[in-house]
Structure formats: structure tokens, C-alpha cells
Amino acid sequence: MLWETTDCKMWKKTRAEYEALILAHAVNQLPELDAWYRNELPNMLAARKPAYVTKDEFLEILRWKMKRGDWREWNRVRVANADAHTIKKAAQDAFAAARDLEESVPTASKEYKKPIQILSEMDGVGPATASAALAAYRPELYPYFDEWIAKQIPHLGKVAFTASYYWKYADALRGKAKELQKKCRDTWNAHEVGHALWVASGGKVKVK
């Protein structure tokens, strides 16, 4: 099991297979959405002062999340019915709360939790969707919350899409990233650790 090893070559090789697994899912528009989410969105957020996402961009993040995982139309409709200003304001406030956090901020701290909580106040948005937005902005702090990744972390127990479960999940991935940085002398963040674990799981298609 990937989680239980610190074999640097294995972690790096697994992470490198991410795009191949995205293609293997054969989900309409997922490769294009994933490329936008991983390559374009982070640059857009970094260039905006202050950082924010529009309603259309937030819906694209949600589409990426659902196409890579499970499609929940009712949640999409709830977000789609939200006011555009409300979404932009919530995103701007969440990113502002995350912007100046030290990389060493404890996962259990109220400062760490605040950005997730701000986004989760919107109708149809839970910790998983909130984390998808924040992972594009501060990937070293907020890994995307994915059930297939969570199942690769033995000590977390049964997956629950709750804030309390996400704190444990994020703390585990942040810890593993630090461990790999030290052992492998390579660039790893919590979100990238999640990518590697998702590949190890095989995602929805379980090709591994």
C-alpha cells in the first residue's frame, strides 16, 4: 500500500501516472476540466488581488469534482441557484482567510478551519467542494477531499463527508507531504500527495 511506504521512486512514479488515470476514466470533458483546474485556475487565483472565483468558475470546480468522483445533481442545482455575488464574496473571504496562513499552521486551529467553514456556509457546498476551491489556491494547506484518497489512509476509518473528518484527512496528507519532502528532498504538497494516492486507488475505474 502506497501510504505505508516512503519509497521516493514509488511515490514519484505513482504521481506521474495521474493524467493517464484521468484519461482512463473516459468521462466526457474530464481531461479538459482537469487541465483547467490544475494548470489554469491556480495561476488565475495567484494573479488576482484579492483572489476570488466567479460563479461560473465555482461551477466549473464543482463539475471537475463531480466528474472525477460522483455526480450529485441536487448539489449542483443548489449552487447554480445561488447569487453570483454571494459566491464571489464567499470565495474572496475564504481565500483572504487562507492567504497569510503559515505552512506550519495546525490543522486543529480555528485559523486553519475558517476558510473551509466560510465556503461551507453556502447552500450545496460541503467540505469536499470547499477543499476543491482552496486546493487550487493553497495546495500545501488544503488537499482536495476525495473518498478514494481517504480510503488509502488506513487510520482514518470509514469515510464521512464532514468537517471533522476533513480535519483528520488534511492533517494526515500534510504530514505525509512533510515526510516525503524530508526523505525524498523533492517538492511535495498535501494536494499532490492526494494525487498520488488517488492514482494508487485506481479512482472510479480501479485500473490499478
HELIX and SHEET records of a PDB file:
HELIX    1   1 LEU A    2  GLU A    4  5                                   3    
HELIX    2   2 CYS A    8  ALA A   16  1                                   9    
HELIX    3   3 TYR A   18  ALA A   24  1                                   7    
HELIX    4   4 LEU A   30  ALA A   35  1                                   6    
HELIX    5   5 TRP A   36  GLU A   40  3                                   5    
HELIX    6   6 LEU A   41  ALA A   47  1                                   7    
HELIX    7   7 LYS A   55  ARG A   68  1                                  14    
HELIX    8   8 GLU A   73  ALA A   80  1                                   8    
HELIX    9   9 ALA A   84  ARG A   99  1                                  16    
HELIX   10  10 LYS A  110  SER A  120  1                                  11    
HELIX   11  11 PRO A  127  ALA A  135  1                                   9    
HELIX   12  12 GLU A  147  ALA A  150  1                                   4    
HELIX   13  13 PRO A  154  LEU A  156  5                                   3    
HELIX   14  14 ALA A  163  CYS A  184  1                                  22    
HELIX   15  15 ALA A  190  SER A  201  1                                  12    
END                                                                             
